[in-house]
């Protein structure tokens, strides 16, 4: 299999995994939490009050779904996204592997975020420190992904300009 085909396959798997979360699990979680967004989709993070509101609003079935189904889907997604971004960066700027730090750190932040969210979901009275760490990890995850995407856009435009 060529690098180009492997790259397309990984992007396809990443898109499929994300689509499953977006179309299947997110609507279930929104319904179970009376319209409140799941923690890992809150780009700007969340406060202790917002976390407490979420865990006291979500139904027991919704909480179980978040812990079992959503977190399982989100076990695959960070690695798939990181590999997709790294392959894209490699193909656009093969002499700058330092750029891989952003997708890799984004995946690591996502995994630690998932562990923190699981701990929050296991209680009706989340700990201030745990919520602050989880919210920070959420922000760092999104920042790492954004930097990766901006770098891809920059390298792509630079390559397009050079012919």
N, C-alpha and C positions, 0 to 999 in steps of 0.2 A: 504494500500500500504506500502510495506517495505521501509526502508531507501535506500536500494540498488536499488530498482526499481525507486524510486523518483529521486535518484541521476542520474541514466541512462536517465530518462525522461528529466531532466533539461539539462544534457549534450547534448542530442539530439536536444532539442529546441535551445540551444545556437549555436550548429553547423549549424542548419538550418538557423537561423537568420544571422549568419556570412556568410554562403554560399550565401544567397540572396544579401548581401552587396557586396561580392567579385565577384560574377558572374553576377549580374544584375545591381547594381547601380554604382560600380566602373568603369566598361567599359564605361558606359554612361557619367560619369563625366570626364574621361580621354579624351573621344572624344570631349566633349563640351569645354574642356579647352586646346585643342591642345596638349594633351599628358602630361600636368602638373598634378602631383599627388594632390589629395584632401588634405586639411590641416590635417585632423585627421588620415591620413595614413603616415605622414612624421615623422618617428621615431626620427629623430634628430632635429625636430622643423623647424622653418623657420624665415627668417628675414623680415623686413618691405618691402624691395625690392621684395622679393619672394612673399609676400602676395599681394603687389600691382600688380605685374605681373599676379598673378592668377586671381584677381578680374577684371582686365582689359582685360584678355584673355577669360575667360569663357563667353559663350554665355548667353543671357538673359534667354533662355529656360533651359540651364544647371544650371544657378544660382537658378532658381525656383525649378528645380529638386533637387538640393542640399538641399535647405531650406525645401522643403516639403517631398520628398520621403526619401532621405538619412538620414536626421535628424530624421524622424519618425522611420526608421529602427534602428537608433542608439539611440533611446529612450529606446528600449527594451534590446538591447545588453549589456550595462554595468551592468544592474541588473542580467540578465541571467548569464553572465560570472562570476560576483561576487559570485552568489549562487553556480554555478558549482565549482568554486575554493574553496569556503568555505566548501562545502560538501566533496570535495576530501581531503582537509586538515583535516577536522574532522575525516574522516574515517581512515586516516593514522596516525594522532597524536591527538587523542581526548582530551588529557590532556593539550594541548597547544592552547586554543582558542585565545590567543593573536595574533596568526598568521592570524586571520581573519581581522586584521587591514589592511593588504596589499590589499586583494581583495576589501574590502569596500572603502579604500582610492582610489584605482584605479577607481572604479565606480564613486565616487564623483568627482575626477579629470576629468573623461570623461564627466560627465554632465555639469560641469562648462566650460569645453573646448567647448562643443557643443553650449552653450549659447554665448560664445565669438566668435566662428566661425560664428554664425548667424549674430552677430553684424558686423563682418568684411564683410560678404557677402552683407550686406545692403548698402555698400558704395563703390565708386570707388577709394577713397583715404583713406585707413585705417589709424587709429591713431597709432602712434608708441607704446604708452603704452598698448593699447588693443592688438596689435600684440605680444608684448613681453609677456603679461599675457597668451594669448592663446597658444603661442609656449611653454612656461614653463609648462602649464597644459598638453599639448600633451606629453612632455618629462616625466613629473611626472606620467602620466597615464601608459605609456609604462614601466617605471621603476617599478611601483607597480605590474604590471602584470608579469614582468620578475622575480621579487623577489618571487612572489607567485608560479610561475612555478618552479623556482629553489628549493624552499622549498619543493614542492611536489615531485620533483625528488629526493631530499636528503632523505626525509622521506620514500619514496618508496624503494630506494636503501638500506636504513638502515633496513627497515622491511624485505626486501628480503634476506639480509645478515644474519638476525637473524632467518631465517627459516620460 
